[in-house]
Amino acid sequence: MSNPLIDMEKPDVIFCIGTNMTECHPVAATRLKKAVARGAKLIVADPRRIGLVGLSNLYLPIRVGSDVALLLAMAHVIAREGLIDLEFISNRTTDSEDFLEHVRAFPPEWAETITGVPARDIEVAALWYGMADKAAIYYTLGITEHICGVDNVQSLCNLALMTGNIGREGTGINPMRGQNNIQGAGDSGALPNNYPGFQSVTDPANQAKFNRLYGADIDLEKGVTKVTALDLCGEQIRAMLIDGENTLLSDPNRAHCEHALRSLDHLVVIDIFLTDTAQLADVVLPAAAWGETEGVCTNTERRVQRVRAGVPPPGKAMPDWWIVAQIAKRLGFQGFAFGSAEEIFNELCSASPLYAGIDWDRIDEGAYQWPVPHEGHPGTPMLHEDKFENGRGIFTRIYYRDPAETIDNDFPVWLTTGRRLASYHTRTQTGRSQGIDYLLSEEALEVNPNDVQAWGLMDGGWCQMTSARGTVKIRVKATQRSPRGTVFASFSFSDVPVNILTGSGYDPVTHTAELKVCPVRIDPAEEQMPASH
Amino acid sequence: MSKPNREKLKNDINSVPTDVQPAAITLDGAVVTFSEGETIYDVAHRHGIDIPTLCYDPRLDAFGGCRLCIVELEGTRNPVASCTTKAAPGMDVRTATGEIEKHRKVLLEMVASENRELDVNPLRGYASQELTALVERYEARTGRFNGKRSGASNTVDENPFILRDYDLCISCYRCVRVCAEQEGDYAISVMNRGFDTQITTEFNGILKDSACTFCGQCVQTCPTGALADKKALRAVNLPGEIEKTRTICPYCGVGCSVDMLTKKDRLIGIHPAMDGPANQGALCVKGQFAFDFVQHPDRLSTPLVRGGDGQLRGASWDEALDRAADGFRAVREKYGRHSIYGVASGRAPNEAAYLMQKFIRAGFGTNYIDNCSRA
């Protein structure tokens, strides 16, 4: 997030797109609710009538995967109405002329034909966002899990740049991170293109620094992404070390994924449960879980916080870091003689310019948000205040593209996937917590009541959902949350492995899968029919 | 407080030109400064004066319902509620005169007389000891008003999280207000008035049929344990003291601070951390209640290696780590260093991710490392 969580109470106009915040980041959503109660206007763009819609002043029910069209048209209206922040543009940005010329070709009437949102509503959204003193954008995976995920994000950046809604209180471009330490995993350098602190691996100076630090000889070329690595399994990639990820259930195209992992010569999985993924491993190493291990996590607002152990791990389970260090030592690798999480975190701080000013002791109360460039620096709750890290904010010329697969006669329904309040990811944790079943005991496909009738389904009955990659059987739930022609399911339940169906395409830059769009066919099914893959 | 006095107070406040007067009040004889918007309670709290309250939760709008926070204000005939009275220049406030303390004791005796019991288990909730503590402090356990009781427990709602033991309710409305103001869910409402006051939900039904999301905030703000944490109460008979460990919730990226409640080596519950920088006391159903996975029997407790029969079997750390290392060594020798890939976790702490990338970079000299953020 460019801005701190506390800022969520401060915007005049809030634009939520592709974020089901009341279910996926409920505590953050309470802050938005306070802003709305105070009188802030809330615009929600989402294919589904999610919880936020009930709080909104304007709802834009876009067709899945049409975000770029909506955002281009909003930029068109903002430019046409002269709502651009000329001072900000001239002082802080570059390539604005080209962009402002570009968006002239994309009026709301054009966007209506793609998004299905009435042109007049797009106008209103643009006017509200453009006229606000403080307008903030919040998004989640509904923006990034598309073949055009990067285009979507850059379209949002264009809106913020043209209106100067960045670097000030109550504004910003704010992705909500989905896992407790997904921000920290990136910060710590678990990326094929960056060393710790997002230092590019292709910069020879960084390479020299880490070669020195690690006593190693590290490639100047980027590594491949996990998606590519899975594609290369059994060919170039022959061994994997996977820490705490249930790849089989969480990743798109399960069949491909399972085949990939099975084709490895050597698979080592570190986890707290014998997940579907761990069951494929040659070696499974038991990790200490949350509550059993000391360490540091970094949240969505870049706040670096201590996690602590309150109970011992079961049996022989050990902290992840200890396990990795032990394997490294057995391979003769140098620099793994760590005795505590503290020593490792302090090494990370010394290697990362973002963490340079903090250490284990200084973050005891979670007071710092990175970057903290040097000791004594108070941390940076808000990014981009006076300048952008890379100089000027760059406007990007974006074009709308169709999703990787679009509906046709064979697969006439849009499936979009996501998460629910009471379940988390593949339910390895929530599924094992007493009481959660009372709220959510099984997966059900959310179908518009009119479609339930039109497709010959029964509310509470079963259907068979088929994509180009496979079929799952799933119970039907009639609900107005789904618009006609679009259905929704989460990927949380292993008995309804929705990711058998997904995996139509990937963003060419980030390799993020298009999990939000998958054309399917839906047929009524008998309850007794066994689930087929 | 009667209306004319409130009006008079307002006029007094308004007649003082704030730009010339120093922003200060006299608090128990000491002159102290305040900032605009602060209540007398806020100022006193800041100066370490412990004014008793029952309906007060610093995260919520002041309510002025319990009247325990009354203070004497020079120039007004009756005491005023310090939580709803804004500090104004020149005020002379006494927080604990004999008269005020006597009022508080009587109020507590009346409140206490309405409840089935006063000594509730601290596992009921974060604030559950507030009434008991005040009754002790004011020696108000007198039985002077043994009479009518208010609030009737709901025995129908079988949800697994929230006990609705309204026999213990004192109508402070903290649950109603936290649900509305803090959560924005408006699931809890009030039925009837006076002794018949009953906290309930829309249509007097069960929580699951209401707008309730089971975030547990009502439980944690309840000052009497009338709303209680059913999951924590499972550990009532477990031996050992309740201990708290501050940590961060294991679920989404918001990073809410929580206190793990433990007895000996058992994780028994979660309290929100009221001073948590990201959440300031707020939690959701997952952070509040979905913690049983930690000590679930399905947890892996021993290393496993795949045997000659193709099945995973238990192994010692030495055997398993040797197998893990040998496999990587063999693959590197046969296929080269670009044949090995690492996937770090977005759930484990930074140290795990850092060592995973160091393992790949320092060990194999490649950048063949990623995390699960692309899924």
Boltz contact constraints between the chains, C-beta under 6 A:
constraints:
  - contact:
      token1: [A, 5]
      token2: [B, 278]
      max_distance: 6.0
  - contact:
      token1: [A, 25]
      token2: [B, 252]
      max_distance: 6.0
  - contact:
      token1: [A, 25]
      token2: [B, 254]
      max_distance: 6.0
  - contact:
      token1: [A, 26]
      token2: [B, 284]
      max_distance: 6.0
  - contact:
      token1: [A, 27]
      token2: [B, 254]
      max_distance: 6.0
  - contact:
      token1: [A, 27]
      token2: [B, 256]
      max_distance: 6.0
  - contact:
      token1: [A, 27]
      token2: [B, 279]
      max_distance: 6.0
  - contact:
      token1: [A, 27]
      token2: [B, 282]
      max_distance: 6.0
  - contact:
      token1: [A, 27]
      token2: [B, 284]
      max_distance: 6.0
  - contact:
      token1: [A, 28]
      token2: [B, 254]
      max_distance: 6.0
  - contact:
      token1: [A, 30]
      token2: [B, 183]
      max_distance: 6.0
  - contact:
      token1: [A, 30]
      token2: [B, 184]
      max_distance: 6.0
  - contact:
      token1: [A, 30]
      token2: [B, 282]
      max_distance: 6.0
  - contact:
      token1: [A, 33]
      token2: [B, 184]
      max_distance: 6.0
  - contact:
      token1: [A, 177]
      token2: [B, 253]
      max_distance: 6.0
  - contact:
      token1: [A, 178]
      token2: [B, 253]
      max_distance: 6.0
  - contact:
      token1: [A, 179]
      token2: [B, 346]
      max_distance: 6.0
  - contact:
      token1: [A, 179]
      token2: [B, 347]
      max_distance: 6.0
  - contact:
      token1: [A, 180]
      token2: [B, 250]
      max_distance: 6.0
  - contact:
      token1: [A, 181]
      token2: [B, 346]
      max_distance: 6.0
  - contact:
      token1: [A, 182]
      token2: [B, 346]
      max_distance: 6.0
  - contact:
      token1: [A, 182]
      token2: [B, 373]
      max_distance: 6.0
  - contact:
      token1: [A, 184]
      token2: [B, 350]
      max_distance: 6.0
  - contact:
      token1: [A, 185]
      token2: [B, 344]
      max_distance: 6.0
  - contact:
      token1: [A, 185]
      token2: [B, 346]
      max_distance: 6.0
  - contact:
      token1: [A, 185]
      token2: [B, 353]
      max_distance: 6.0
  - contact:
      token1: [A, 185]
      token2: [B, 371]
      max_distance: 6.0
  - contact:
      token1: [A, 188]
      token2: [B, 350]
      max_distance: 6.0
  - contact:
      token1: [A, 188]
      token2: [B, 353]
      max_distance: 6.0
  - contact:
      token1: [A, 188]
      token2: [B, 354]
      max_distance: 6.0
  - contact:
      token1: [A, 189]
      token2: [B, 357]
      max_distance: 6.0
  - contact:
      token1: [A, 190]
      token2: [B, 344]
      max_distance: 6.0
  - contact:
      token1: [A, 190]
      token2: [B, 353]
      max_distance: 6.0
  - contact:
      token1: [A, 190]
      token2: [B, 356]
      max_distance: 6.0
  - contact:
      token1: [A, 190]
      token2: [B, 357]
      max_distance: 6.0
  - contact:
      token1: [A, 190]
      token2: [B, 369]
      max_distance: 6.0
  - contact:
      token1: [A, 190]
      token2: [B, 371]
      max_distance: 6.0
  - contact:
      token1: [A, 192]
      token2: [B, 367]
      max_distance: 6.0
  - contact:
      token1: [A, 192]
      token2: [B, 370]
      max_distance: 6.0
  - contact:
      token1: [A, 201]
      token2: [B, 367]
      max_distance: 6.0
  - contact:
      token1: [A, 214]
      token2: [B, 362]
      max_distance: 6.0
  - contact:
      token1: [A, 216]
      token2: [B, 362]
      max_distance: 6.0
  - contact:
      token1: [A, 216]
      token2: [B, 365]
      max_distance: 6.0
  - contact:
      token1: [A, 217]
      token2: [B, 365]
      max_distance: 6.0
  - contact:
      token1: [A, 218]
      token2: [B, 361]
      max_distance: 6.0
  - contact:
      token1: [A, 218]
      token2: [B, 365]
      max_distance: 6.0
  - contact:
      token1: [A, 219]
      token2: [B, 366]
      max_distance: 6.0
  - contact:
      token1: [A, 219]
      token2: [B, 367]
      max_distance: 6.0
  - contact:
      token1: [A, 222]
      token2: [B, 367]
      max_distance: 6.0
  - contact:
      token1: [A, 223]
      token2: [B, 366]
      max_distance: 6.0
  - contact:
      token1: [A, 223]
      token2: [B, 367]
      max_distance: 6.0
  - contact:
      token1: [A, 223]
      token2: [B, 368]
      max_distance: 6.0
  - contact:
      token1: [A, 225]
      token2: [B, 370]
      max_distance: 6.0
  - contact:
      token1: [A, 226]
      token2: [B, 343]
      max_distance: 6.0
  - contact:
      token1: [A, 226]
      token2: [B, 370]
      max_distance: 6.0
  - contact:
      token1: [A, 226]
      token2: [B, 374]
      max_distance: 6.0
  - contact:
      token1: [A, 227]
      token2: [B, 374]
      max_distance: 6.0
  - contact:
      token1: [A, 229]
      token2: [B, 341]
      max_distance: 6.0
  - contact:
      token1: [A, 237]
      token2: [B, 339]
      max_distance: 6.0
  - contact:
      token1: [A, 237]
      token2: [B, 341]
      max_distance: 6.0
  - contact:
      token1: [A, 238]
      token2: [B, 331]
      max_distance: 6.0
  - contact:
      token1: [A, 238]
      token2: [B, 335]
      max_distance: 6.0
  - contact:
      token1: [A, 238]
      token2: [B, 339]
      max_distance: 6.0
  - contact:
      token1: [A, 239]
      token2: [B, 328]
      max_distance: 6.0
  - contact:
      token1: [A, 239]
      token2: [B, 331]
      max_distance: 6.0
  - contact:
      token1: [A, 239]
      token2: [B, 340]
      max_distance: 6.0
  - contact:
      token1: [A, 240]
      token2: [B, 341]
      max_distance: 6.0
  - contact:
      token1: [A, 241]
      token2: [B, 342]
      max_distance: 6.0
  - contact:
      token1: [A, 242]
      token2: [B, 343]
      max_distance: 6.0
  - contact:
      token1: [A, 243]
      token2: [B, 344]
      max_distance: 6.0
  - contact:
      token1: [A, 243]
      token2: [B, 345]
      max_distance: 6.0
  - contact:
      token1: [A, 243]
      token2: [B, 356]
      max_distance: 6.0
  - contact:
      token1: [A, 244]
      token2: [B, 345]
      max_distance: 6.0
  - contact:
      token1: [A, 244]
      token2: [B, 347]
      max_distance: 6.0
  - contact:
      token1: [A, 244]
      token2: [B, 348]
      max_distance: 6.0
  - contact:
      token1: [A, 245]
      token2: [B, 343]
      max_distance: 6.0
  - contact:
      token1: [A, 245]
      token2: [B, 345]
      max_distance: 6.0
  - contact:
      token1: [A, 245]
      token2: [B, 372]
      max_distance: 6.0
  - contact:
      token1: [A, 250]
      token2: [B, 375]
      max_distance: 6.0
  - contact:
      token1: [A, 251]
      token2: [B, 375]
      max_distance: 6.0
  - contact:
      token1: [A, 265]
      token2: [B, 331]
      max_distance: 6.0
  - contact:
      token1: [A, 266]
      token2: [B, 327]
      max_distance: 6.0
  - contact:
      token1: [A, 266]
      token2: [B, 331]
      max_distance: 6.0
  - contact:
      token1: [A, 268]
      token2: [B, 324]
      max_distance: 6.0
  - contact:
      token1: [A, 272]
      token2: [B, 299]
      max_distance: 6.0
  - contact:
      token1: [A, 273]
      token2: [B, 298]
      max_distance: 6.0
  - contact:
      token1: [A, 274]
      token2: [B, 300]
      max_distance: 6.0
  - contact:
      token1: [A, 282]
      token2: [B, 306]
      max_distance: 6.0
  - contact:
      token1: [A, 283]
      token2: [B, 305]
      max_distance: 6.0
  - contact:
      token1: [A, 283]
      token2: [B, 320]
      max_distance: 6.0
  - contact:
      token1: [A, 283]
      token2: [B, 323]
      max_distance: 6.0
  - contact:
      token1: [A, 283]
      token2: [B, 324]
      max_distance: 6.0
  - contact:
      token1: [A, 284]
      token2: [B, 304]
      max_distance: 6.0
  - contact:
      token1: [A, 285]
      token2: [B, 303]
      max_distance: 6.0
  - contact:
      token1: [A, 286]
      token2: [B, 300]
      max_distance: 6.0
  - contact:
      token1: [A, 286]
      token2: [B, 301]
      max_distance: 6.0
  - contact:
      token1: [A, 289]
      token2: [B, 294]
      max_distance: 6.0
  - contact:
      token1: [A, 290]
      token2: [B, 250]
      max_distance: 6.0
  - contact:
      token1: [A, 291]
      token2: [B, 260]
      max_distance: 6.0
  - contact:
      token1: [A, 291]
      token2: [B, 267]
      max_distance: 6.0
  - contact:
      token1: [A, 291]
      token2: [B, 294]
      max_distance: 6.0
  - contact:
      token1: [A, 295]
      token2: [B, 349]
      max_distance: 6.0
  - contact:
      token1: [A, 295]
      token2: [B, 351]
      max_distance: 6.0
  - contact:
      token1: [A, 296]
      token2: [B, 349]
      max_distance: 6.0
  - contact:
      token1: [A, 296]
      token2: [B, 350]
      max_distance: 6.0
  - contact:
      token1: [A, 297]
      token2: [B, 248]
      max_distance: 6.0
  - contact:
      token1: [A, 297]
      token2: [B, 349]
      max_distance: 6.0
  - contact:
      token1: [A, 299]
      token2: [B, 253]
      max_distance: 6.0
  - contact:
      token1: [A, 299]
      token2: [B, 255]
      max_distance: 6.0
  - contact:
      token1: [A, 299]
      token2: [B, 278]
      max_distance: 6.0
  - contact:
      token1: [A, 300]
      token2: [B, 253]
      max_distance: 6.0
  - contact:
      token1: [A, 303]
      token2: [B, 255]
      max_distance: 6.0
  - contact:
      token1: [A, 305]
      token2: [B, 248]
      max_distance: 6.0
  - contact:
      token1: [A, 305]
      token2: [B, 255]
      max_distance: 6.0
  - contact:
      token1: [A, 307]
      token2: [B, 247]
      max_distance: 6.0
  - contact:
      token1: [A, 307]
      token2: [B, 248]
      max_distance: 6.0
  - contact:
      token1: [A, 307]
      token2: [B, 349]
      max_distance: 6.0
  - contact:
      token1: [A, 308]
      token2: [B, 245]
      max_distance: 6.0
  - contact:
      token1: [A, 308]
      token2: [B, 247]
      max_distance: 6.0
  - contact:
      token1: [A, 310]
      token2: [B, 245]
      max_distance: 6.0
  - contact:
      token1: [A, 310]
      token2: [B, 260]
      max_distance: 6.0
  - contact:
      token1: [A, 310]
      token2: [B, 262]
      max_distance: 6.0
  - contact:
      token1: [A, 311]
      token2: [B, 262]
      max_distance: 6.0
  - contact:
      token1: [A, 311]
      token2: [B, 265]
      max_distance: 6.0
  - contact:
      token1: [A, 311]
      token2: [B, 267]
      max_distance: 6.0
  - contact:
      token1: [A, 312]
      token2: [B, 265]
      max_distance: 6.0
  - contact:
      token1: [A, 314]
      token2: [B, 299]
      max_distance: 6.0
  - contact:
      token1: [A, 314]
      token2: [B, 301]
      max_distance: 6.0
  - contact:
      token1: [A, 315]
      token2: [B, 301]
      max_distance: 6.0
  - contact:
      token1: [A, 315]
      token2: [B, 302]
      max_distance: 6.0
  - contact:
      token1: [A, 316]
      token2: [B, 302]
      max_distance: 6.0
  - contact:
      token1: [A, 317]
      token2: [B, 301]
      max_distance: 6.0
  - contact:
      token1: [A, 320]
      token2: [B, 348]
      max_distance: 6.0
  - contact:
      token1: [A, 320]
      token2: [B, 352]
      max_distance: 6.0
  - contact:
      token1: [A, 321]
      token2: [B, 351]
      max_distance: 6.0
  - contact:
      token1: [A, 321]
      token2: [B, 352]
      max_distance: 6.0
  - contact:
      token1: [A, 321]
      token2: [B, 355]
      max_distance: 6.0
  - contact:
      token1: [A, 324]
      token2: [B, 355]
      max_distance: 6.0
  - contact:
      token1: [A, 324]
      token2: [B, 356]
      max_distance: 6.0
  - contact:
      token1: [A, 324]
      token2: [B, 359]
      max_distance: 6.0
  - contact:
      token1: [A, 326]
      token2: [B, 321]
      max_distance: 6.0
  - contact:
      token1: [A, 327]
      token2: [B, 321]
      max_distance: 6.0
  - contact:
      token1: [A, 327]
      token2: [B, 324]
      max_distance: 6.0
  - contact:
      token1: [A, 327]
      token2: [B, 325]
      max_distance: 6.0
  - contact:
      token1: [A, 328]
      token2: [B, 359]
      max_distance: 6.0
  - contact:
      token1: [A, 328]
      token2: [B, 363]
      max_distance: 6.0
  - contact:
      token1: [A, 330]
      token2: [B, 321]
      max_distance: 6.0
  - contact:
      token1: [A, 330]
      token2: [B, 325]
      max_distance: 6.0
  - contact:
      token1: [A, 331]
      token2: [B, 325]
      max_distance: 6.0
  - contact:
      token1: [A, 333]
      token2: [B, 362]
      max_distance: 6.0
  - contact:
      token1: [A, 333]
      token2: [B, 363]
      max_distance: 6.0
  - contact:
      token1: [A, 335]
      token2: [B, 362]
      max_distance: 6.0
  - contact:
      token1: [A, 341]
      token2: [B, 351]
      max_distance: 6.0
  - contact:
      token1: [A, 344]
      token2: [B, 351]
      max_distance: 6.0
  - contact:
      token1: [A, 344]
      token2: [B, 354]
      max_distance: 6.0
  - contact:
      token1: [A, 345]
      token2: [B, 351]
      max_distance: 6.0
  - contact:
      token1: [A, 348]
      token2: [B, 354]
      max_distance: 6.0
  - contact:
      token1: [A, 366]
      token2: [B, 277]
      max_distance: 6.0
  - contact:
      token1: [A, 422]
      token2: [B, 285]
      max_distance: 6.0
  - contact:
      token1: [A, 424]
      token2: [B, 251]
      max_distance: 6.0
  - contact:
      token1: [A, 424]
      token2: [B, 286]
      max_distance: 6.0
  - contact:
      token1: [A, 429]
      token2: [B, 293]
      max_distance: 6.0
  - contact:
      token1: [A, 430]
      token2: [B, 290]
      max_distance: 6.0
  - contact:
      token1: [A, 432]
      token2: [B, 292]
      max_distance: 6.0
  - contact:
      token1: [A, 432]
      token2: [B, 293]
      max_distance: 6.0
  - contact:
      token1: [A, 432]
      token2: [B, 296]
      max_distance: 6.0
  - contact:
      token1: [A, 433]
      token2: [B, 290]
      max_distance: 6.0
  - contact:
      token1: [A, 433]
      token2: [B, 292]
      max_distance: 6.0
  - contact:
      token1: [A, 433]
      token2: [B, 293]
      max_distance: 6.0
  - contact:
      token1: [A, 434]
      token2: [B, 292]
      max_distance: 6.0
  - contact:
      token1: [A, 435]
      token2: [B, 160]
      max_distance: 6.0
  - contact:
      token1: [A, 435]
      token2: [B, 161]
      max_distance: 6.0
  - contact:
      token1: [A, 435]
      token2: [B, 289]
      max_distance: 6.0
  - contact:
      token1: [A, 436]
      token2: [B, 290]
      max_distance: 6.0
  - contact:
      token1: [A, 438]
      token2: [B, 160]
      max_distance: 6.0
  - contact:
      token1: [A, 511]
      token2: [B, 374]
      max_distance: 6.0
  - contact:
      token1: [A, 512]
      token2: [B, 374]
      max_distance: 6.0
